[in-house]
Amino acid sequence: MNPITLLRVQGTDVAVRLSGDRGQPALLMIHGFPSSSESFRHVIDPLARDCFVIAPDLPGFGRSSPIEPASFSRLADIVGELLERLGVASFHLYLHDHGAAVGLHLATRTPDRIRGLIVQNANAHESGLGPQWLATRAYWKAPSPEREAEATAHLSFKGTRDQYVAGIPDDLAARIDPQQWERDWRTMNLPGRLATQRQLVLDYRHHVARFADIADWLARWQPPALMLWGRHDAFFALEETLSWMKDLPRMEAHILDGPHFLLETHAAECAALMRAFIERVETRHRPNP
């Protein structure tokens, strides 16, 4: 297991897994809901052969303290300062789920820092928001206690488990360790954590409102990009993959027979694809001898 370092950033304790040589290209890996840097436990070691891997627990997740109020912009502020503390000037950016709302703030603020983009079941287009988002959209449009209850119904043990196994074939579900969602649910019940999650459900509307700005960034900067997508994702529609590929015509895309939490079932394949992608990008930018 990769050791966890605890750093004080903007007045809150941030847990982060650091691995690899700091002289290597940096890779920032941002997890999604309801997990933590634990999501990357199977890929950090192989990736650290070529990269300086930085995998924080976002505030209010894992071992990082919650902040009040919580927003994706504020989470990005904290991750940005963490990178400064670590002396990271540029980095490859791995996005998953909620991590997209955080990481794309960083990317659009300082586009020249992004060496490459790795998209793993991460949404940045309307196409990803299918019918299952209707209750959440209604809450965004006109917040009320009743609509909040509907939009946050997944903040339960069953909802936490569903993030891993909802709608996926039985053989894939059997490959996922139940300890992952059990640990996530225990963490969510610590003081302040459910409040964080409720605030982020509402704040996700601001991520959706930024889709046009994100599209402009993608169109202008065209970062080298790799897609790793679990086709059995119950939360982001498969049409989202086409939207990413239209925005980034040179994106290398892999649609795998996996779930929303793809690294739970396809860690070895994804690690190999990420290492090969990063090597190609770095070779392209390496000065000739």
N, C-alpha and C positions, 0 to 999 in steps of 0.2 A: 504494500500500500504506500502511495506517495505521501511523504510527510506534509503536514499542514503548518504554515507560518501564519501567525496572527499579527496584523499590523493595525496601528491606529491611523485612520484616514478620515479627515474632516469630522473628527469627534466621535467616530464609531469604530468598533472593532471589526476588521475585515479579515476573514480567513482566506488563504490562497495557497494553492499547490504550485510550487515552483520546481521545475526539473529541467536539466540540460545545461549546456555551456552558455553563459551569458554572451559570449562572443558570436554565437550562432544567430541566425534570423529568429526573431521573436514570433511566437504564435499565441495569440490571445483567444482562449476558448471560453465562451459565455454560455452557460447552461440555460435551461428553460424551467417552466413550472411543472411540477412542484419540487424539483430536484435541487441539485447542488453540483459542485465540482466532482462529486462522487460519480456523476454520469460518465466521466472521462477516465475512470480508474483502469479500464482495459486498454486504453490507447496512449496514455501519457508516456509510458516507458518507451514504446517503439518510436513515438514522435520525437522524444527527447534525444534520440540519436542524431537528429539533424537540426533540431530547433531548441530554443529556450522557451519552454512551455510555461504559460501563465494561465492558471485556471482558478479564478476567484469564486467564492460563494457570494452571490449578490447579497447585499444587506437585507436581512429578513429571511434568508434561506440558509440551509446548512448550519455552519458554525458562525456565521456573521450576524452581528446584532442588527435588529430592525432599526429603521429610521422613521421619523415622524415629521411631516407627512411623507408618504412614499410615492414616488413617481418615477417613470422610466428616465426622464431627463435627469432627475437627481441621482439615480443609480449610475447613469453615465458620467455625471460629474465625479462621483467617487471612484469609479473604475479609471477614469482619465487621470485623476490625481495619483492613483495607485501606480499607473504606468510611469508617471513622472518620478515617483519615488524610486522606482526600479531602474530608472535611466533608460527607458525604452523610447526610442525616437520614431521607429516605424515597426509595423507588425503585420503578419497575416492574421485575418480575423475569421473566427469560426462562429457561426450564428446558429442557434437552435431555439425555436419557440419564442418565449419571452426574451431570450438573448438577442433576438433580432431588433426588438424595440430599443434595447440598450445600445447594442453595437452600431446600429445605423445612425444613432445620434453621434457617436464618436466619428464615424466615417464621413458624415456630411459636414461636421464641424471642421475637420482637418483632413481633407481627402488625400493629400499627398503623403500621409503617413501609412496608407493601406498598401501593403505589398501584394496581397492576394486575398480573395474572398472565398470562404468555404461555407456553403449553404446546406444545412441539414434540417429538413422539415421546419423551415423558417418562413414566415409570411411577410410579404411587403406589397401585396396587390389585392384588389377587391376580389379577384378570382379565387383566392384562397378561403374566402369567408362564405361558406355555404349555408344551407338552411338551418344547420345546428347553431348558428349565431343569431337567429332571429330574436330570441329573448334578450340576449346581451345588447343587440342594437336598439331594441326598444328601451332598455334601461339607459343607454347612452343618450338617446334622444330626449327622454323625459324621466330623469331619475326620481324614484319614489321608493318607499320601503318595500312595497309589494314587488316592484320590478327588480329591486336589488336582490330580494330573496330568490327570485327565479334565475337571475344572472349569476348568482353565487352558489347555486345549489350543488355545484361540483366541489365545493369546499367541505368535503366529508370524506370518511374513510373509503366509501365506494367510489366517489369521484376521483380520489387520489389513485386508487387501484386502476380505474378506467383509463387514466392517462397512459398506463403501460399496456393494458391488454384489451381495451374496448375494440370490438369489431375485427380482431385479428384471428387468423386460423389457430386452431387448438395446438398444433405442433409448434407454432411460434410462441404462443403463450407459455407452453411448457418449458421453454428455454429461458424464461425471465424469472429471476430470483424474487420471490415475494418479499424478501427482506427489504428490497428497494422501496416499495410503496409503504411498507410498514414503518420504515425509518422516516420517510418523508412525512407521513401522517403524525408520528410522534413529534417531529420537529415543528410541524405546523401548529401543534397544540401548546407550544411554549409561549410564554408571555409576549404579546405584541405581534405574533406571527400571523394570526388570522386577520388581524386588522390590516397588516401589510397587504395580504392577498386581496382583501376586499377593495382596498384603495387602488391596487393595480388593475383589477377588473374594470373599474371605471376609467382609470387613466389610459387604458389601452385605446380608447377612442382618439386620444391625441396622436398615438402611433398611426392609426388609420388615417387621420387627417393629414399626416405628413407623407402619404404615399406619393403625391405628385412631386414633392421635393426630393424624395428618394429616387423616383424615376428620373428626375433631372440630373441628379448626381450620377446615376448609373450611365445615362446617355452621354454625359460629358466626359467622365473619367474612364469608363470601360475597364474596370479592374480585372486582372486575370481571375478566373472564377472556376470553382469546382462545385458541382451539386451532388449531394448524396441524399437520396430521398427514399424513405420507407413507404411503399405504395399503399399500405393498409392503414394510413393515418386517418384516424376518426375525427380529426379536428381541423385540418387544413386540406381543402379539396385538391385532388390531383391536378386540376387545371392550373393551379398555382405554378407548377413546374414549367408549363408552357410560357407563362408570363415572365418568369425569370429568364428563360432562354430567348424570348423575343427581345428583352432589354439587353441581354448580354449574348449576342449571336455566336461568340467564340467560346462560350461557357462549355466546359466538359461536364456532361450530365450522366448520372448513373441512377436509374430507378430500380431499387432493390426490393426483393420479396420480404420486406420487413415492416415493423410498426413505427409509430411516431417516435418512440425511443429506439432508434435504429442501432445505436451502439450496444444495446443490451443483447442483440441477436447477431449482429454483423460487425463486431469490433475489429476482428483481424482483417476483413476485407476493406473496411473503411480506413483503417490505419495505413494499409499498403497503398491505397489510392491517394490518401493525403500526403504521404511521404513522396510518392512519385510526382504529384502535382507541385509540391513545394520545391522539389529538386529542379523541375523544369523551369519554374518561375525564376528561381535563384540563378540557374545557369544562364538564362536569357539576360539577366542583369549583371552577371559577373563580368568585369572588364577582361578583355583579352590580354594574355601575358605579353 
